[in-house]
Amino acid sequence: MRWIISYDISNAKRLGKVYRYLCNNALPIQKSVFLFTGSSYEFDDCMSGVLSKINLHVDDLRAYPIPQQARVWTLGISAKAEGIVLDLSLIHI
């Protein structure tokens, strides 16, 4: 199961917490955009972790499922750090 997770966090401290948490649980794609790959249970666990770090009254969190048969296109500058190799065979595009 694959999901695109994105957020708009209004506070720098919360923003840092959410960013660090998602970096440990998903693949950073762009600023404030991550690709999560895992089971439904793992996704729910990840979202619970993020929800504990945001303020639902002022922050915005979104997650969009990516169908298994969907093709993923990337163009332009990559957000991944230099030296990191993305192995798409593990994502099952």
N, C-alpha and C positions, 0 to 999 in steps of 0.2 A: 504494500500500500504506500503510495506516494502523496505528499501534500506540499503545497506552497504555503508558507507561513510568512505573513508580513505584519508590520506594526508601525504605529505612529505614537511615540511616547513623549509626553509634554515635559517631563522632568529629567534632567541629565543623570541624576543618580539612579532612577528607575531604568532609564534607557541603558545605562551601563550594565546593570544587573540582568536585564532581559537579553541583551546582546551576548554577554558572557555565558549565560545559561544556554541559549540556543546554539552558540558555537560548540558547546559540549554535547549537544543532542541532535544537531542537524547540520547540514552543509550550507555555509554562507554563499549566496548567489550574487546578491547586490547589497547595497546599504539597506538595512531593515527588511531584507527578503531572504528566506531560507528554504531549502529543500529538505523535507523530512521523509525518510524511508524507514518503514517498520510496520509492525503489526498494529491492529486497532488498539490493543491494550497499551502498547508502547506510545502510540500517538496520544491516547487519553492521558497517560502519565506525563508526557511532555507538556501537553496543554495545561494540566493541573499545576505543573511547576511554573509555567509562564504566568498563569492567572494569579498565583500567589505573589507575584512581583509587580503587578500593574495596578493602577487605579481605574476601575471601570467607569468612573464618572468623567474622566478627562482623557484617557488613553484609548487607542483604537487597535484592536488585535483582530486579524482575519486569517482564516485557513481555508484553502481551496483544494479539493481532491483532484488528483491527476489520474485520469483513467489509465489502466494498464496499457491499452493499445495506443495511447496518445504519443505523438512524436514531439520531441522537445527541440526547439531551435534556439541557438545562442549566436549572437552577433555582437561585435564590438569588444570593448575592453573587459577583461575578466576581473572579477572581484577577488578571486582566490590569490593567496599569497604566492610569491615567486618560489618555485621549487616544489609546490604541491601538485600532484598529478591526480586528475579526476578519472577514475576507472569506471566508465559507463557500463561495463559489463555487469557490475554489481547492482545497477539501478534497474535493469530489465526494461529498457525503453521499447 
